[in-house]
Amino acid sequence: MPDIIQLLPDAVANQIAAGEVVQRPASAVKELIENAIDAGADKIQLILKDAGKSLIQVIDNGCGMSLTDARMCFERHATSKIRKAEDLFAIRTMGFRGEAMASIAAIAQVELKTRRHEDELGTCILIEGSEVLSQEACSANFGTSISVKNLFYNTPARRNFLKSNPVEMRHIIDEFQRIVLANPKVFFTLHHDGQEVYHLPGAALKQRIIHLFGNSYNERLVPVEEDTSVIKLRGFVGKPEYARKTRGEQFFFVNNRYIRDAYLNHAVLMAFKELLPEDTFPLYVLFIDIDPSKIDINVHPTKTEIKYQDEQTIYAIVRSAVKRSLGRYNITPSLDFDQENSIEHLVTPKPLEEIVAPTISFNPDFNPFTADRKMEREIPFLRNAGEYRSSPIPENWDTLYEISKKEITLQHRIHEQESIEINDQEINKPSERQLFQIHGRFILSQIKSGFMLISQQAAHERILYERFLQQLQNHSGVSQQSLFPQSVTLNSSDFELLKELLPDIRALGFDIREFGKNTVVVEGIPAELNNVGEHELLEQLLEGFKNNQAILKLDKRDSLARSLARNAATKAGTKMSLEEMNLLIDQLFACQMPNVALNGKQVISTFTLNELIERFEK
């Protein structure tokens, strides 16, 4: 029998490796920008077309490469970062595996131009599917410019699995944000389809966070700093009142490398214990500087997982440092009574001889119970008051209460006699129901066998959810036009998400159009939401959508309907009139699943008369 095991060709091996290293355009962006940072660049430009599917270009002003290095960088396991196995435990650079460039070249058409500062000419290499098409000297700026075109052009199955442009762009923005936060001194720009998305000059960390997420973050940040023999911790956490429903703005960096670590994330959450609103997550951007010999970063090809020698100590340091910062920089405003602009400096006291005692004049014949007809004719509200005061008091005023009480008792008896209940679960007709609101949270309704309690918020969420799903299917949402259209500016990631959801959002009744960089104009909102601010509504809608996608893994329309229903529903504590309670019950029992809340719990709880009797007879 002949031998059947053979060595794979390099091109095939590179395509297999590319499946781990380059999963989508965002993966290629991450690897290319990290290479530029390792090259010492302080100015990096990222240019994209079609969310990286057609073009990813990274231009830097780093050290550049020689002719030989430019060719060698596309070989598997070729790297300048390490020389021997021991170097794995002293890594300070972003890359070290030597797989990224070979993987990218195996699944794309790549053009590389590079020149060192001391060279007069640079090098240009064209490579396609791991095959070098040309290599020649060229004129080039110092540094490196690499263009990746038609990603996955030779692996159509992988290309077909890519999502829409807005989805892929959001993944790229996520990777871009992590890199720019880790390197605040580096100047970054990001252009997509000819439009500038980010322009981030080198700055301190706090300024980089503000430039990245918006000016409103200036008042949200609390500094964290701790220096121990184990680690050095620095960065910022967000104030508890600005916590969000999703985990999106949470960043941990170890030796300037972004990592995902549920254990350290738990340490931060424990520091915020009893400070956060329910089901919310704080903002944090934290940097841990640790001896590279005490960690292992060679755990996963994406290099986002790390093993520590003493993770319990690091957990305790992170938790105590964050908790101490929240206490030291208290979130309540303080008054500085020592300021020069205090009230004492604003008032100039007069000399004692210039002070004149106030004089008071009064009419000794004034009677407040005598209506001044002349004044009432001149001042309308006094005229009404006079009419009220001069209205005669009925002689039988003391019997009015008794008459009213008898009428109420009679109506109550008639109502009890006329109420018709078909079965134990039936709700009476609106005119016959006995409804009571309890603590602004529950609606109590009497039924034949006892009574039922309805959670008013859960009920309204269920009603709106099914209504919004129907509108999404039929594109039948009704819009309430705004008298004054509002412009809403979002961060880049949320703006890309909004563009992705725009057709479905319009189907719900939103009238929205794009208006410049990361800005939309809201000209109308669904008729059910006319009491909600446009900016707050869009932010809550997007936050809820991301939360549903991350936790429940729902489809797009279901997530959107859930998010909007939860934001638009009547909140617990809202007082409702009898007519509103009747309408809510009618709409609830018209739903397909009236007894199931959006979180899977019950909307209605029934208590029988026998249960009540047993409770009181025990």
Secondary structure, DSSP 8 states (H G I E B T S, - for coil): ---------HHHHHHHHHHHH-SSHHHHHHHHHHHHHHTT-SEEEEEEEGGGTSEEEEEE-S----HHHHHHTTSTT--SS-SSGGGGGS--SS--SS-HHHHHHHSSEEEEEEE-TT-SSEEEEEEETTEEEEEEEE---SEEEEEEESTTTT-HHHHHT---HHHHHHHHHHHHHHHHHH-TTSEEEEEETTEEEEEE-S--HHHHHHHHH-GGGGGTEEEEEEE-SS-EEEEEEE-GGG-BSSSTTEEEEETTEEE--HHHHHHHHHHTTTTS-TT-B--EEEEEE--GGGEE-TTSTT----EES-HHHHHHHHHHHHHHHHHHS-SS----TTSTTSHHHH-----GGG---------TT--TTS--HHHHHHSHHHHHHHHHHHS---TTGGGHHHHHHHHHHHHHHHHHHH---SSTT----GGG--EEEETTTEEEEEETTEEEEEEHHHHHHHHHHHHHHHHHHHT---EEEEEEEEEEE--HHHHHHHHHHHHHHHHTT-EEEE-STTEEEEEEEEGGGTTS-HHHHHHHHHHHHHHHHHHT---HHHHHHHHHHHHHS--TT----HHHHHHHHHHHTTSSSTTB-TTSSBSEEEEEHHHHHHHHH-
